[in-house]
Amino acid sequence: MLDKMQPFTAFMNVESSRSYIDDLYSQDSNRCLTSIMSIKNSVIGSNRQKESVIAQGIVPRLIYLLKDATMKTTVRTEAAVTIGSLAKGTGKHVELLINAGIVQTLLDLLDEQEPKLVDACLCCLRTLASQEFHPINSKFEVKHMQKLLSLISPTESLQRMSCIATILTSTCKTSEEQNSLCTIGAPAVLASLLSVDNCSVRVPVATCLASMCFNNTHVAREIVNTSYRDVKVIGYLSMMISRDKPVEMQLEAARCLTNLHRAGAISAFDPVVTYKTLPCLVRLCQVEHTESQRSTAAETLAYLTEVDSNLQQIAAISNQLVTALVDLLVCNSVAARTAAFRAFASLGANDEDIRKRIIDTKCLMEQVVEGLADPNKEVNLASVRCLHSLSRSVQQLRTTFQDHSVWKPLMTLLQDDPSPELLLAASSTLCNLLLEFSPAKEPIIQQVSCHFVGAVQLLANLTGSTDPALRLNGIWALMNLAFQAEQRVKSQILTCLGTDQIFRLLADSDPRILMKTLGLLRNLVSPRTHTDTMMALHGTQVMQGVVLVLEGPHSPEVKEQALLILSNIADGERAKDHIMINLDILKKLVDYMTHPAPCLQESAVFCIGNLSRKGEQGALERQTRLRDLGVVNILQQLMGTSDTILFNRVKATLSNFTDV
């Protein structure tokens, strides 16, 4: 029967394919099998043919045959294989199959006693599990994962082991799923499969273990402590990253070890990380490997070195690494450019010498600028993170960054409805570019002069974000922007931010945000030439903010910043009156002069010194008022302090009271 089978032509020609369609619905197993195999041969490698088959409504019939226990096993097996071929089509094809309930059907059939049928179902599930845009993890229950684990051991077929490892990878996307898989014994089963010296098994098993332990300390530690035949998982993975192993195996083993390290299960000082995983990834970034392999290696290297300065320094020792990463930046692949930028961001995160080496690399900054303007959002994000890392260098901000107008595309990204991740990275970078010693600060202000309100409003809007990191970046950038800025800039900041928002920031539960808000207020009322003007315009709001902090349950470090704001105000000619007319503030200053925290004593005395300074209009009246509050007596008592800074400030302040 099968010898006489004719080619199955395109289903778009309905009449010529009518007999095969009719045979598919036949109760004769042989005729049905012939039809299925014709369909299978037709759709292999052709999305057009898959589309035609699906358009004819044949999928429900294939699923029915697959579930029909009265049909021959060969019919059911070929139905599973054909559905698996359809699952290799477009995203729409996969979505249709999933919506038709194929995942549940395949999972139910794993209880069958026919090995070939089970294997065909597993292959189909593996294809569905490998699809990126239609995850199937929500279809799995614990019993299904237990069944999958029961079907594999080192004695099973290589195909079955590979399939199940890939399927399990798709079932551990969340921490709950990772924990569930760990609880039912997956680490022990997967460890046993690592003993199988075959790339088609070890690679998907390492991928599964990497997915299980990603950002999950509990599971990572469980995996690290798991052994098979007296060899721990780390031992198997360590052997897999040897130079003599296939590159795919080295990459997945290195990625798994990286995830175990980042989850806290392996120390950065462990030899398997420092002397095996790291060198392996550096080696695989080199130009002799394929672009795809190099991209994966660079991406993994970026994650491995992201937070550990020691690993960053070890990786940077290789002179070829920076050159290899630059070469990736000129590739057409989005993955390659993204991975290279991320690797540079990690390598330059902490060390000034490494940053200089990166920046001094020929054409690197030009590539960063191009990355900021790239049409692909992933490249944008990676290049901004790279720029943020490099912008931590004071020296480079003063030199290299002056020669490359990186702030232009950065400002464009910020004002172009960026994603939350891009907004966070770009605003962090902007905080550095707005530092007082950054040559980019003045051009940024000048370039956006005609759109200045919009730029400041963008930063002000960030301070109202639900994300604490964005609130911090917004107020930090405004604080840097206000430092030694023109009065019009300061007034615009206060106008855009608004009094209510300032008070909300001063009441923020994040102490970093509170400190930057106080820093902003301090910059707004300094230098002395601006103090009187700013206090005349916004004195009431500033004083209310200071009182709010001084009366709150804050640390001495926070209250010190509030007292320093008062010191700046006390340095003004007319601004002093805002303090002198406020008896409550004066009493607080007197109280802080005897506070146990030295920083508060020093700041309070400094403020009193500015208020009582001789030779200024109204100085005598202010000195008399302060004397009546007991300031002179306290200063005389403080002359016995052993704190040098406090002693000098007390001595200078006492000299203001001429008759003392």
C-alpha positions as CSV (number, residue, x, y, z in Angstrom):
1,M,0.0,0.0,0.0
2,L,2.7,2.5,1.0
3,D,4.8,1.7,-2.1
4,K,2.0,3.0,-4.3
5,M,1.7,6.3,-2.4
6,Q,1.8,9.3,-4.7
7,P,3.2,12.7,-3.8
8,F,0.8,14.9,-1.8
9,T,0.4,18.1,-3.7
10,A,-0.5,21.5,-2.3
11,F,-3.8,21.5,-0.3
12,M,-4.7,24.7,-2.1
13,N,-5.8,22.5,-5.0
14,V,-8.7,20.9,-3.1
15,E,-9.9,18.6,-5.9
16,S,-6.6,16.9,-6.5
17,S,-6.2,16.2,-2.8
18,R,-9.7,15.1,-2.2
19,S,-8.9,11.4,-2.0
20,Y,-6.2,11.9,0.6
21,I,-8.5,14.1,2.7
22,D,-11.2,11.4,2.5
23,D,-8.7,8.7,3.5
24,L,-7.8,10.7,6.5
25,Y,-11.3,10.2,7.8
26,S,-11.5,6.6,6.9
27,Q,-11.9,3.9,9.5
28,D,-9.4,1.7,7.6
29,S,-6.2,2.1,9.5
30,N,-4.0,1.5,6.4
31,R,-5.8,4.1,4.3
32,C,-5.6,6.5,7.2
33,L,-1.9,5.9,7.7
34,T,-1.2,6.5,4.0
35,S,-3.0,9.8,4.1
36,I,-1.2,10.9,7.3
37,M,2.2,10.0,5.9
38,S,1.4,11.9,2.7
39,I,0.5,14.9,4.7
40,K,3.6,14.6,6.8
41,N,5.9,14.4,3.8
42,S,4.1,17.4,2.3
43,V,4.5,19.8,5.2
44,I,8.1,19.0,6.1
45,G,10.1,22.3,5.6
46,S,7.3,24.2,4.0
47,N,5.3,26.8,5.9
48,R,3.1,27.2,2.9
49,Q,2.1,23.6,3.0
50,K,1.5,23.8,6.7
51,E,-0.8,26.8,6.1
52,S,-2.7,24.8,3.6
53,V,-3.1,21.8,5.9
54,I,-4.3,24.0,8.7
55,A,-6.7,25.9,6.4
56,Q,-8.3,22.6,5.4
57,G,-9.3,22.0,9.1
58,I,-7.2,18.8,9.3
59,V,-5.6,19.5,12.7
60,P,-8.7,18.5,14.8
61,R,-8.8,15.2,12.9
62,L,-5.0,14.6,13.6
63,I,-5.6,15.2,17.3
64,Y,-8.6,12.9,17.3
65,L,-6.5,10.1,15.7
66,L,-3.7,10.7,18.2
67,K,-6.1,10.3,21.1
68,D,-8.0,7.3,19.6
69,A,-6.9,4.2,21.5
70,T,-8.6,1.9,19.0
71,M,-6.4,3.0,16.2
72,K,-3.1,1.3,15.3
73,T,-0.1,2.6,17.2
74,T,1.6,3.5,13.9
75,V,-1.3,5.7,12.9
76,R,-1.2,7.5,16.3
77,T,2.5,7.8,16.2
78,E,2.5,9.3,12.7
79,A,-0.2,11.7,13.7
80,A,2.0,12.9,16.6
81,V,5.0,13.3,14.2
82,T,2.9,15.3,11.7
83,I,1.6,17.6,14.4
84,G,5.2,18.0,15.5
85,S,6.1,19.1,12.0
86,L,3.2,21.6,12.0
87,A,4.5,22.9,15.3
88,K,7.8,23.9,13.5
89,G,5.8,26.4,11.5
90,T,5.0,30.0,12.2
91,G,3.9,31.5,15.5
92,K,0.3,31.5,14.3
93,H,0.5,27.8,13.5
94,V,1.8,27.1,17.0
95,E,-0.9,29.3,18.6
96,L,-3.5,27.3,16.7
97,L,-2.2,24.0,17.9
98,I,-2.0,25.2,21.5
99,N,-5.5,26.6,21.4
100,A,-6.7,23.2,20.0
101,G,-5.5,21.6,23.2
102,I,-2.6,19.7,21.8
103,V,-0.3,20.2,24.9
104,Q,-2.8,18.5,27.2
105,T,-3.4,15.7,24.8
106,L,0.3,15.0,24.5
107,L,0.8,15.1,28.3
108,D,-2.1,12.6,28.7
109,L,-0.5,10.2,26.2
110,L,2.7,10.0,28.2
111,D,0.9,7.3,30.3
112,E,0.7,5.0,27.2
113,Q,2.7,1.8,27.2
114,E,3.9,2.1,23.6
115,P,7.5,3.5,23.6
116,K,7.4,4.8,20.0
117,L,4.1,6.7,20.6
118,V,5.5,8.2,23.8
119,D,8.7,9.2,22.1
120,A,6.7,10.8,19.2
121,C,4.7,12.8,21.8
122,L,7.8,13.8,23.6
123,C,9.4,15.1,20.3
124,C,6.3,17.1,19.6
125,L,6.2,18.6,23.1
126,R,9.9,19.5,22.7
127,T,9.1,21.4,19.6
128,L,6.3,23.3,21.3
129,A,8.4,23.9,24.3
130,S,11.2,25.4,22.1
131,Q,8.9,28.1,20.7
132,E,9.8,31.5,22.1
133,F,6.5,33.5,21.7
134,H,4.0,31.0,22.9
135,P,5.2,29.5,26.3
136,I,3.5,26.3,27.3
137,N,4.6,26.2,31.0
138,S,1.1,27.2,32.2
139,K,-0.2,23.9,30.8
140,F,1.9,21.7,33.1
141,E,1.0,20.5,36.5
142,V,3.2,18.8,39.1
143,K,2.0,15.4,38.1
144,H,3.1,16.0,34.5
145,M,6.6,17.0,35.6
146,Q,6.8,13.9,37.8
147,K,5.7,11.8,34.9
148,L,8.4,13.3,32.7
149,L,11.1,12.7,35.3
150,S,9.9,9.1,35.6
151,L,10.5,8.5,31.9
152,I,14.2,9.3,31.9
153,S,17.4,7.6,33.2
154,P,20.9,7.2,31.8
155,T,19.8,3.9,30.2
156,E,17.0,5.5,28.1
157,S,17.4,6.6,24.4
158,L,19.4,9.7,23.8
159,Q,16.5,11.3,22.0
160,R,14.2,10.7,25.0
161,M,16.7,12.2,27.4
162,S,17.2,15.2,25.2
163,C,13.5,15.8,24.7
164,I,12.5,15.7,28.3
165,A,15.4,18.0,29.4
166,T,14.2,20.6,26.8
167,I,10.6,20.2,27.9
168,L,11.5,20.6,31.6
169,T,13.4,23.8,30.7
170,S,10.1,25.3,29.6
171,T,8.4,24.4,32.9
172,C,10.7,26.5,35.2
173,K,10.3,30.1,34.2
174,T,9.1,31.4,37.5
175,S,10.5,30.9,41.0
176,E,7.4,28.8,42.0
177,E,8.0,26.5,39.0
178,Q,11.7,26.2,39.8
179,N,10.9,25.3,43.4
180,S,8.3,22.7,42.4
181,L,10.7,21.1,39.9
182,C,13.4,21.0,42.6
183,T,11.0,19.5,45.2
184,I,10.0,16.6,43.1
185,G,13.7,15.5,42.6
186,A,14.7,17.1,39.2
187,P,18.3,17.9,40.3
188,A,19.1,14.2,41.1
189,V,17.6,13.0,37.8
190,L,19.3,15.6,35.7
191,A,22.6,15.0,37.5
192,S,22.4,11.4,36.4
193,L,22.0,12.5,32.8
194,L,25.1,14.6,32.9
195,S,27.0,11.3,33.2
196,V,26.0,10.5,29.7
197,D,28.9,11.5,27.5
198,N,26.9,12.8,24.6
199,C,26.5,16.4,23.5
200,S,22.8,16.0,22.4
201,V,22.0,15.1,26.0
202,R,24.4,17.1,28.1
203,V,23.6,20.4,26.4
204,P,19.8,20.4,27.0
205,V,20.4,19.1,30.5
206,A,22.8,21.9,31.3
207,T,20.3,24.4,29.8
208,C,17.6,23.0,32.1
209,L,19.8,23.2,35.2
210,A,20.7,26.8,34.3
211,S,17.0,27.7,33.9
212,M,16.1,26.0,37.2
213,C,18.7,27.9,39.3
214,F,18.4,31.3,37.6
215,N,18.0,33.9,40.3
216,N,16.9,31.2,42.8
217,T,19.3,30.7,45.7
218,H,17.5,27.7,47.2
219,V,17.4,25.7,44.0
220,A,21.0,26.7,43.1
221,R,22.3,25.3,46.4
222,E,20.3,22.1,46.0
223,I,21.8,21.6,42.6
224,V,25.4,22.3,43.8
225,N,24.9,19.7,46.6
226,T,23.6,17.0,44.2
227,S,25.8,14.2,43.2
228,Y,25.6,11.1,40.9
229,R,28.0,8.3,41.3
230,D,30.0,10.4,43.8
231,V,30.5,13.2,41.3
232,K,28.8,16.5,42.1
233,V,26.9,18.5,39.4
234,I,29.7,21.1,39.5
235,G,32.2,18.3,38.8
236,Y,30.3,17.3,35.6
237,L,29.9,20.9,34.5
238,S,33.6,21.6,35.1
239,M,34.5,18.7,32.8
240,M,32.1,20.0,30.1
241,I,33.9,23.3,29.8
242,S,37.1,21.7,28.8
243,R,38.7,22.8,25.5
244,D,38.3,19.4,24.0
245,K,34.5,19.4,24.4
246,P,32.1,20.8,21.7
247,V,31.7,24.6,21.9
248,E,27.9,24.2,22.4
249,M,28.6,22.0,25.5
250,Q,31.2,24.5,26.8
251,L,28.8,27.4,26.5
252,E,25.8,25.8,28.2
253,A,28.0,24.4,31.0
254,A,29.6,27.9,31.5
255,R,26.1,29.5,31.5
256,C,24.9,27.0,34.1
257,L,27.9,27.7,36.4
258,T,27.4,31.4,35.9
259,N,23.8,31.2,37.1
260,L,24.8,29.0,40.0
261,H,27.4,31.7,41.0
262,R,25.0,34.6,40.6
263,A,22.4,32.8,42.6
264,G,24.9,32.6,45.5
265,A,25.6,28.9,45.4
266,I,29.2,29.2,44.2
267,S,31.6,31.9,45.4
268,A,33.4,34.2,43.0
269,F,36.7,32.9,44.5
270,D,35.8,29.2,43.7
271,P,38.4,27.9,41.2
272,V,35.6,26.6,39.0
273,V,34.4,30.2,38.5
274,T,37.7,32.0,38.5
275,Y,40.0,29.6,36.6
276,K,37.5,27.6,34.5
277,T,34.2,29.4,33.8
278,L,35.6,32.9,33.3
279,P,38.5,31.8,31.0
280,C,36.2,29.6,29.0
281,L,33.8,32.5,28.3
282,V,36.7,34.9,27.4
283,R,38.1,32.2,25.1
284,L,34.7,31.7,23.3
285,C,34.4,35.5,22.7
286,Q,37.4,35.3,20.2
287,V,37.0,35.7,16.5
288,E,37.7,32.1,15.6
289,H,34.2,31.1,16.8
290,T,30.9,31.7,15.1
291,E,29.1,34.9,15.7
292,S,26.3,33.2,17.5
293,Q,28.7,31.4,19.9
294,R,30.6,34.6,20.5
295,S,27.4,36.5,21.2
296,T,26.2,33.9,23.8
297,A,29.7,33.8,25.4
298,A,29.8,37.7,25.7
299,E,26.2,37.8,27.1
300,T,27.1,35.2,29.7
301,L,30.4,36.9,30.5
302,A,28.5,40.1,31.1
303,Y,26.2,38.4,33.6
304,L,29.1,36.6,35.3
305,T,31.2,39.7,35.9
306,E,28.4,42.2,36.4
307,V,28.7,42.7,40.2
308,D,32.1,41.4,41.1
309,S,35.1,43.7,40.7
310,N,37.6,40.8,41.1
311,L,36.1,38.9,38.2
312,Q,36.0,42.1,36.1
313,Q,39.7,42.6,36.7
314,I,40.6,39.0,35.9
315,A,38.5,39.1,32.6
316,A,40.1,42.4,31.6
317,I,43.6,40.9,31.9
318,S,43.2,39.3,28.5
319,N,44.3,41.9,25.9
320,Q,42.3,40.1,23.2
321,L,38.9,40.4,25.0
322,V,38.4,44.1,24.4
323,T,39.3,43.7,20.8
324,A,37.0,40.7,20.3
325,L,34.1,42.6,21.9
326,V,34.7,45.6,19.7
327,D,34.6,43.3,16.7
328,L,31.2,42.1,17.8
329,L,29.9,45.7,17.8
330,V,30.3,45.9,14.1
331,C,28.3,42.7,13.4
332,N,24.9,42.9,11.8
333,S,23.4,40.7,14.5
334,V,21.4,42.5,17.1
335,A,22.3,39.8,19.6
336,A,26.0,40.3,18.9
337,R,25.9,44.1,19.4
338,T,23.7,43.8,22.5
339,A,26.0,41.2,24.1
340,A,29.2,43.3,23.4
341,F,27.7,46.4,25.0
342,R,26.5,44.5,28.0
343,A,30.0,42.9,28.4
344,F,31.6,46.3,28.3
345,A,29.1,47.7,30.8
346,S,30.0,44.9,33.3
347,L,33.8,45.1,32.7
348,G,33.9,48.8,33.3
349,A,31.5,48.9,36.3
350,N,34.0,49.5,39.0
351,D,37.6,49.8,37.9
352,E,39.0,53.1,36.5
353,D,41.9,51.5,34.6
354,I,39.5,49.1,32.9
355,R,37.2,51.9,31.9
356,K,40.2,53.8,30.4
357,R,41.3,50.8,28.4
358,I,37.8,50.3,27.0
359,I,37.3,54.0,26.1
360,D,40.8,54.2,24.6
361,T,39.9,51.4,22.2
362,K,39.7,52.7,18.7
363,C,36.1,53.7,17.5
364,L,34.5,52.4,20.8
365,M,32.8,55.7,21.7
366,E,31.6,56.1,18.1
367,Q,30.0,52.7,18.4
368,V,28.4,53.7,21.6
369,V,26.9,56.8,20.0
370,E,25.7,54.7,17.1
371,G,24.2,52.2,19.6
372,L,22.2,55.0,21.3
373,A,20.6,55.9,17.9
374,D,20.1,52.3,16.8
375,P,16.5,51.5,15.7
376,N,16.6,48.3,17.9
377,K,15.5,48.9,21.5
378,E,17.7,46.1,22.8
379,V,20.8,47.7,21.3
380,N,19.7,51.1,22.7
381,L,19.3,49.6,26.2
382,A,22.7,47.8,26.1
383,S,24.5,50.8,24.8
384,V,23.0,53.1,27.5
385,R,24.1,50.6,30.2
386,C,27.6,50.6,28.7
387,L,27.6,54.4,28.6
388,H,26.4,54.5,32.2
389,S,29.2,52.3,33.3
390,L,31.8,54.4,31.5
391,S,30.3,57.6,32.8
392,R,31.3,56.6,36.3
393,S,34.9,57.7,35.5
394,V,35.6,61.3,36.6
395,Q,38.6,61.5,34.3
396,Q,36.7,60.3,31.2
397,L,33.8,62.7,31.9
398,R,36.3,65.5,31.8
399,T,38.1,64.3,28.7
400,T,36.7,61.7,26.3
401,F,33.1,62.5,27.0
402,Q,33.8,66.1,26.0
403,D,34.9,64.9,22.5
404,H,31.8,62.8,21.9
405,S,28.3,64.4,22.3
406,V,26.8,61.3,23.9
407,W,24.2,63.4,25.6
408,K,22.5,64.3,22.4
409,P,21.1,60.8,21.5
410,L,20.7,60.1,25.3
411,M,18.3,63.1,25.6
412,T,16.5,61.9,22.5
413,L,16.0,58.5,24.1
414,L,14.7,60.0,27.3
415,Q,12.1,62.0,25.5
416,D,11.0,59.3,23.2
417,D,8.7,57.2,25.5
418,P,11.4,54.7,26.6
419,S,10.7,51.4,28.3
420,P,11.1,51.3,32.1
421,E,14.5,49.5,31.8
422,L,15.8,52.1,29.3
423,L,14.4,55.0,31.3
424,L,16.2,53.7,34.4
425,A,19.6,53.3,32.6
426,A,19.3,56.5,30.7
427,S,18.3,58.6,33.7
428,S,21.2,57.0,35.7
429,T,23.6,58.1,33.0
430,L,22.2,61.6,32.9
431,C,22.8,61.9,36.6
432,N,26.5,61.5,35.9
433,L,26.6,63.7,32.9
434,L,25.0,66.5,35.0
435,L,27.8,66.5,37.6
436,E,29.5,69.8,38.1
437,F,32.8,68.7,36.6
438,S,31.2,67.2,33.5
439,P,31.7,69.3,30.4
440,A,28.4,67.8,29.1
441,K,26.4,69.7,31.7
442,E,26.5,73.1,30.1
443,P,25.8,71.9,26.6
444,I,22.8,69.8,27.9
445,I,21.3,73.0,29.4
446,Q,22.1,75.1,26.4
447,Q,20.9,72.5,23.8
448,V,17.6,72.1,25.5
449,S,17.1,75.8,26.2
450,C,14.2,76.1,23.9
451,H,12.8,72.8,25.3
452,F,14.2,73.3,28.7
453,V,10.9,73.2,30.5
454,G,10.2,69.8,29.0
455,A,13.5,68.4,30.0
456,V,13.2,69.5,33.6
457,Q,9.6,68.4,33.7
458,L,10.7,64.9,32.5
459,L,13.0,64.7,35.5
460,A,10.4,66.0,37.8
461,N,7.9,63.4,36.5
462,L,10.5,60.7,37.4
463,T,10.3,61.7,41.0
464,G,6.7,60.7,41.0
465,S,7.3,57.2,39.7
466,T,6.2,54.2,41.7
467,D,9.7,52.7,41.1
468,P,12.1,53.9,43.9
469,A,15.1,53.7,41.5
470,L,13.4,56.1,39.1
471,R,12.4,58.5,41.9
472,L,16.0,58.5,43.1
473,N,17.4,59.1,39.6
474,G,14.9,62.0,39.0
475,I,15.7,63.8,42.2
476,W,19.5,63.0,41.8
477,A,19.6,64.5,38.3
478,L,17.7,67.6,39.5
479,M,20.1,68.0,42.4
480,N,23.1,67.9,40.0
481,L,21.3,70.2,37.6
482,A,20.7,72.8,40.4
483,F,24.3,72.8,41.5
484,Q,25.8,76.2,40.7
485,A,23.1,76.7,38.1
486,E,21.6,80.0,37.0
487,Q,18.6,81.3,39.0
488,R,16.3,80.7,36.1
489,V,17.2,77.0,36.1
490,K,16.6,76.8,39.8
491,S,13.3,78.5,39.6
492,Q,12.2,76.2,36.7
493,I,13.1,73.2,38.8
494,L,11.0,74.4,41.7
495,T,8.1,75.2,39.4
496,C,8.2,71.8,37.6
497,L,8.6,69.9,40.8
498,G,6.1,71.7,42.9
499,T,5.8,72.2,46.7
500,D,3.6,69.1,47.2
501,Q,6.0,66.8,45.4
502,I,9.0,68.1,47.4
503,F,7.1,67.3,50.6
504,R,6.3,63.9,49.3
505,L,9.9,63.3,48.5
506,L,11.0,64.5,52.0
507,A,8.6,61.9,53.4
508,D,9.8,59.1,51.2
509,S,10.7,55.9,53.0
510,D,13.9,55.5,50.9
511,P,16.6,57.5,52.8
512,R,18.6,57.9,49.6
513,I,15.7,59.8,48.0
514,L,15.3,61.9,51.1
515,M,19.1,62.8,51.1
516,K,19.1,63.8,47.5
517,T,16.0,65.9,48.0
518,L,17.7,67.7,50.8
519,G,20.8,68.0,48.5
520,L,18.5,69.7,45.9
521,L,17.2,72.2,48.4
522,R,20.8,72.9,49.6
523,N,21.9,73.6,46.0
524,L,18.8,75.8,45.4
525,V,19.8,78.2,48.2
526,S,23.5,78.4,47.4
527,P,25.9,80.0,46.5
528,R,25.4,83.1,48.6
529,T,24.7,85.3,45.6
530,H,21.5,83.3,45.0
531,T,20.4,82.7,48.6
532,D,18.5,85.9,49.1
533,T,16.7,85.7,45.7
534,M,15.7,82.1,46.0
535,M,14.5,82.5,49.6
536,A,12.5,85.6,48.6
537,L,10.7,83.6,46.0
538,H,10.5,80.2,47.7
539,G,11.5,80.7,51.3
540,T,8.3,79.5,52.9
541,Q,8.4,76.2,51.1
542,V,12.1,75.7,51.8
543,M,11.6,76.4,55.5
544,Q,8.6,74.0,55.8
545,G,10.7,71.3,54.2
546,V,13.5,71.8,56.6
547,V,11.2,71.7,59.6
548,L,9.5,68.6,58.3
549,V,12.9,66.8,58.4
550,L,14.1,68.2,61.7
551,E,10.9,67.0,63.4
552,G,10.9,63.6,61.8
553,P,12.4,60.3,63.1
554,H,15.5,60.5,60.9
555,S,19.1,59.6,61.4
556,P,21.7,62.2,62.4
557,E,23.1,62.1,58.8
558,V,19.8,63.1,57.4
559,K,19.2,65.9,59.9
560,E,22.7,67.1,59.3
561,Q,21.7,67.9,55.7
562,A,18.7,69.9,56.9
563,L,21.0,71.9,59.2
564,L,23.4,72.6,56.4
565,I,20.5,74.0,54.4
566,L,19.8,76.3,57.3
567,S,23.5,77.2,57.3
568,N,23.3,78.3,53.7
569,I,20.2,80.3,54.4
570,A,21.9,81.9,57.4
571,D,24.7,82.9,55.0
572,G,22.4,85.2,53.1
573,E,22.0,88.9,53.8
574,R,18.2,89.0,54.0
575,A,17.5,85.3,54.0
576,K,18.6,85.1,57.7
577,D,15.3,86.6,58.7
578,H,13.5,83.4,57.7
579,I,15.4,81.7,60.6
580,M,15.4,84.6,63.0
581,I,11.6,85.1,63.0
582,N,11.1,81.4,63.6
583,L,11.5,80.8,67.3
584,D,10.9,77.0,66.8
585,I,13.8,76.7,64.4
586,L,16.0,78.8,66.7
587,K,15.2,76.5,69.7
588,K,16.0,73.5,67.5
589,L,19.4,74.9,66.6
590,V,20.2,75.5,70.3
591,D,19.1,72.0,71.1
592,Y,21.3,70.4,68.4
593,M,24.3,72.3,69.8
594,T,24.4,69.8,72.6
595,H,23.2,66.8,70.6
596,P,25.2,63.5,71.2
597,A,25.9,63.3,67.4
598,P,29.0,65.4,66.6
599,C,27.8,66.0,63.0
600,L,24.7,67.7,64.3
601,Q,26.7,69.8,66.9
602,E,29.1,71.0,64.2
603,S,26.3,71.9,61.8
604,A,24.3,73.7,64.4
605,V,27.3,75.7,65.6
606,F,28.2,76.5,62.0
607,C,24.6,77.8,61.4
608,I,24.8,79.9,64.6
609,G,28.1,81.3,63.4
610,N,26.6,82.5,60.1
611,L,23.6,84.1,61.9
612,S,25.8,86.0,64.4
613,R,28.5,87.0,61.9
614,K,29.9,90.5,62.8
615,G,29.9,93.5,60.4
616,E,26.6,92.7,58.8
617,Q,23.4,94.7,58.9
618,G,21.3,93.7,62.0
619,A,24.2,91.6,63.4
620,L,23.9,93.1,66.9
621,E,20.2,92.4,67.2
622,R,20.7,88.8,66.1
623,Q,23.5,88.3,68.5
624,T,21.3,89.6,71.4
625,R,18.5,87.3,70.4
626,L,20.8,84.3,70.3
627,R,22.4,85.3,73.6
628,D,19.0,85.4,75.2
629,L,18.4,81.8,74.0
630,G,21.5,80.7,75.9
631,V,23.8,80.3,72.9
632,V,26.8,81.9,74.4
633,N,26.7,79.8,77.5
634,I,26.5,76.6,75.5
635,L,29.4,77.8,73.3
636,Q,31.6,78.4,76.3
637,Q,30.8,74.9,77.6
638,L,31.7,73.4,74.2
639,M,35.2,75.0,74.3
640,G,36.2,72.0,76.4
641,T,35.5,69.5,73.5
642,S,38.2,67.2,72.2
643,D,36.7,67.3,68.7
644,T,39.0,69.5,66.7
645,I,36.5,70.5,64.1
646,L,33.9,71.4,66.7
647,F,36.4,73.3,68.8
648,N,37.4,75.5,65.8
649,R,33.8,76.2,64.9
650,V,32.9,77.0,68.5
651,K,35.9,79.3,68.8
652,A,35.1,81.2,65.6
653,T,31.4,81.5,66.5
654,L,32.3,82.9,70.0
655,S,34.4,85.5,68.4
656,N,31.3,87.0,66.8
657,F,30.0,87.9,70.3
658,T,32.4,90.9,70.8
659,D,31.9,91.3,74.5
660,V,32.6,87.7,75.4
